[in-house]
């Protein structure tokens, strides 16, 4: 490896205009894209020019998102996928290879699928624990593995793993979720180190508590808990799915080509405040 001590010639002419957030010609897989943050990211990627491959367990939701993208002039396919099943991840990778080969496209992977629950640690069952780890850790790892096999052949790719502020900060009665999200952040760092020489950038996008159809109802049913969470968010409100679009596009685009192994918090200041 040659030690570079001077700015490359091709960088001296770098201009702001060369920074691009355009995803035109890219193929983007977004897991958990039937609702919430995943849907917002998928639709924003399509608006930015990417051909989106939607993946989730609920086919009706996937059809709805696909139709929304097509009506807006975008491109989308979908595959019903349970990311706790490796054979289904392999089918998702096969579809990705097919679409990206046909379009001669670079690949973006967003590992968004996940869920959480609130329960005292002493009441967490083995089934609770296995569901959290199978989805967040097993599912994220093997999605990275199977899609990266294609990226490695091509020498470029972007992987965005969905973390959480609870992977750094903590929240009462969410120990397995906090553990899993911390694991995702460290997985990101490990894979970024291994795959950087092959042109693959791996980063974590870490949202704070975000109002989706599910969480909105949960917070309405637990107003004291809702107030407690908002009191920790220094911008004074819950996030909404659209708050995460800018960070997701940045990490998927060439604008972030020198960013890897990073956790980007979109949290209204929660982590910074401790």
C-alpha positions, 0 to 999 in steps of 0.5 A, spaced: 500 500 500 502 506 497 502 512 503 499 518 500 501 524 502 499 529 497 492 531 494 490 527 488 490 531 482 483 529 480 481 532 487 484 539 486 478 540 481 473 538 486 467 543 486 461 543 490 457 541 484 460 534 484 457 532 490 451 529 488 445 526 492 442 523 486 440 516 486 439 515 479 441 508 476 441 505 483 438 499 485 436 500 493 433 494 497 429 496 503 427 491 508 421 493 512 419 498 507 411 496 508 410 502 513 413 507 517 421 509 516 422 504 511 416 506 507 419 513 507 426 511 505 423 507 500 419 512 497 424 518 497 429 513 494 424 512 488 423 520 488 431 520 487 431 516 482 433 509 484 429 502 482 427 500 489 426 493 491 421 493 497 421 487 502 417 486 508 412 480 511 405 483 509 404 483 502 398 488 502 403 493 505 408 492 499 403 492 494 400 499 497 407 502 497 409 499 490 403 502 487 405 509 490 412 509 487 409 507 480 404 513 481 409 518 482 413 515 476 418 511 480 420 504 479 419 498 484 419 491 485 417 487 491 418 481 495 415 478 501 420 477 505 421 474 513 429 476 514 429 471 520 429 466 514 436 465 510 432 462 504 428 468 503 434 473 504 437 468 498 431 469 494 431 477 495 439 477 493 437 473 487 432 478 485 437 484 487 442 480 482 437 480 477 434 487 477 441 490 478 444 486 472 439 488 467 440 495 469 448 495 470 446 498 477 450 500 483 446 497 489 444 500 496 441 496 502 437 498 507 436 494 513 430 497 516 426 491 518 425 490 526 421 491 532 421 492 539 417 491 545 417 494 552 417 489 558 421 489 565 428 485 564 426 479 569 419 478 565 423 477 558 421 470 555 426 466 551 421 467 545 421 474 546 429 474 546 429 470 540 425 474 536 429 480 537 435 477 536 433 473 530 430 480 526 435 485 528 442 481 529 441 475 525 437 478 519 441 484 519 447 480 518 445 475 513 442 481 509 449 484 509 452 477 507 448 475 501 447 482 498 455 484 499 456 478 495 454 481 489 457 488 491 464 485 492 464 482 485 462 489 483 467 493 487 462 498 490 456 498 494 452 502 500 449 498 506 445 502 511 443 498 517 438 501 522 440 502 529 437 507 534 438 512 539 437 506 544 443 502 542 447 508 545 443 511 550 438 506 554 431 506 556 427 502 561 424 496 560 427 495 553 434 491 555 433 486 549 432 492 544 438 496 546 442 490 546 440 488 539 441 495 536 448 496 540 450 490 536 448 492 530 452 499 531 458 494 532 456 490 526 457 496 522 463 498 524 466 490 523 463 490 516 466 497 514 473 495 516 472 488 512 469 491 506 472 498 505 478 495 501 473 492 496 469 499 495 463 497 500 461 503 505 457 500 511 454 505 516 448 506 521 442 510 521 440 511 528 433 514 529 430 517 536 423 515 537 419 516 531 411 516 530 409 511 526 402 508 526 404 503 531 408 507 536 403 513 535 398 508 538 402 506 543 404 513 546 397 515 546 396 509 551 402 511 555 402 518 556 407 519 561 412 514 558 411 519 552 412 525 556 418 522 559 421 520 552 420 527 549 423 530 555 430 527 553 429 529 546 432 536 546 428 539 540 422 537 544 418 533 539 418 525 537 421 524 530 416 522 524 418 518 518 420 524 514 425 526 519 430 520 516 429 521 509 435 526 508 440 522 512 438 516 508 439 519 502 446 522 504 448 515 506 446 512 500 449 517 495 456 519 492 456 525 497 457 520 503 463 516 499 468 517 504 464 516 510 464 508 513 463 505 519 459 511 522 453 511 526 449 517 524 444 519 529 437 523 527 435 524 534 433 531 536 439 531 540 437 525 545 444 522 545 448 528 545 444 530 552 446 523 555 
